[in-house]
């Protein structure tokens, strides 16, 4: 059974920072790309960031470029999302996801096999 567990969400003022973590367990994630998505109330889920298995390739949504950074630690089977200069429009439930991709990143949710339960991020004005 594969499990992805997110943590690190919370309430922060605009301009502040948060670091989300996604710990993977249950199997080895050899050749798995990882991604972060978010869903705000009344809106569809949207892509936020993705990282290749090797870690040497990343992609970001235009809305978070230069503010968010995705990284991964293979030894800990963990993916991170460092979020800086947060804005109220970043408020959402953030989900991490994993999917098989030996090379490159994936930006579409349907490409991912496994999802976490989500962690709430709330940014106050």
LINKAUR-V185521 format. One record per backbone hydrogen bond with DSSP energy under -1.0 kcal/mol. NH is the residue of the N-H (numbers start at 1). CO is the residue of the C=O. If there is no record, write none. Layout:
nh=NH co=CO
nh=NH co=CO
//
This chain:
nh=3 co=25
nh=5 co=23
nh=7 co=21
nh=12 co=122
nh=14 co=124
nh=15 co=86
nh=16 co=13
nh=18 co=83
nh=20 co=81
nh=21 co=7
nh=22 co=79
nh=23 co=5
nh=24 co=77
nh=25 co=3
nh=32 co=29
nh=33 co=99
nh=34 co=51
nh=35 co=97
nh=36 co=49
nh=37 co=95
nh=38 co=46
nh=39 co=93
nh=43 co=40
nh=46 co=38
nh=48 co=36
nh=49 co=36
nh=50 co=59
nh=51 co=34
nh=52 co=57
nh=59 co=50
nh=61 co=48
nh=64 co=61
nh=65 co=61
nh=67 co=64
nh=68 co=64
nh=69 co=82
nh=71 co=80
nh=73 co=78
nh=78 co=73
nh=79 co=22
nh=80 co=71
nh=81 co=20
nh=82 co=69
nh=83 co=18
nh=84 co=67
nh=86 co=16
nh=90 co=87
nh=91 co=88
nh=92 co=121
nh=93 co=39
nh=94 co=119
nh=95 co=37
nh=97 co=35
nh=98 co=114
nh=99 co=33
nh=101 co=31
nh=111 co=108
nh=112 co=109
nh=113 co=98
nh=114 co=98
nh=116 co=96
nh=119 co=94
nh=121 co=92
nh=122 co=10
nh=124 co=12
//
